């Protein structure tokens, strides 16, 4: 007998962050909190910058780390906006 999982409750976001590419010189990235709890956003900022610290957007590792940052934000219920300095597809 299969057990039907209950639909996940849609909870409102805890905050919103904007990840900005600063350019080819280090540091490459900055993470700004738009709204939300400062401690939550600071913790997320530290983890995100650790993953992105030495990666420009054209680096192949960037895609994998970007997905990790997005999953981390999803777990924390944060909205993430990426500003790479060029329009994305």
C-alpha positions in Angstrom: 0.0 0.0 0.0 1.5 3.3 -1.0 1.4 6.2 1.4 0.5 9.5 -0.2 2.7 12.3 1.1 0.8 15.3 2.4 1.3 18.4 0.4 4.0 20.6 1.9 2.8 23.8 3.5 3.8 26.9 1.6 5.4 29.1 4.2 6.2 32.8 3.5 9.8 33.7 2.9 12.0 34.7 5.8 13.9 37.3 3.8 15.3 38.4 0.5 19.0 38.7 -0.5 20.7 40.0 -3.6 23.9 38.4 -4.8 25.9 40.9 -6.9 28.9 40.2 -9.1 31.4 43.1 -8.5 33.8 42.4 -11.3 37.0 40.5 -12.3 39.0 41.8 -9.3 38.7 40.2 -5.9 36.4 40.2 -4.1 34.1 39.1 -6.9 30.9 39.0 -4.9 28.7 40.8 -2.4 25.5 39.7 -0.7 23.0 42.4 0.4 20.0 41.7 2.5 16.9 43.3 1.1 14.6 42.4 4.0 14.6 39.8 6.8 16.3 38.9 10.0 19.8 40.2 10.1 21.3 37.2 11.8 19.7 34.8 9.3 21.0 36.9 6.4 24.5 37.2 7.9 24.8 33.4 8.3 23.6 32.9 4.7 26.0 35.6 3.5 29.0 33.8 5.1 28.1 30.5 3.5 27.3 32.0 0.1 30.6 34.0 0.0 32.6 30.9 1.0 31.1 29.1 -2.0 31.6 32.0 -4.5 34.7 33.7 -3.1 37.2 33.0 -6.0 34.7 32.1 -8.7 33.8 34.5 -11.6 30.5 33.7 -13.4 32.3 32.3 -16.4 34.1 29.6 -14.3 32.5 26.1 -14.8 32.5 25.6 -11.0 30.3 28.7 -10.6 27.1 26.9 -11.9 27.4 24.1 -9.4 28.1 26.5 -6.5 25.3 28.8 -7.6 22.9 25.8 -7.4 24.3 25.1 -3.9 23.7 28.7 -2.8 20.1 28.5 -4.2 19.4 25.3 -2.3 20.8 26.8 0.9 18.5 29.8 0.4 15.5 27.5 -0.3 16.2 25.6 3.0 16.4 29.0 4.9 13.3 30.2 3.0 15.1 33.2 1.5 14.4 34.7 -1.9 17.6 35.1 -3.9 18.1 37.6 -6.7 21.3 37.3 -8.8 22.9 40.3 -10.5 25.7 39.1 -12.7 26.1 42.4 -14.5 24.6 41.1 -17.8 21.1 39.8 -18.7 20.6 36.1 -18.2 18.8 33.8 -20.5 
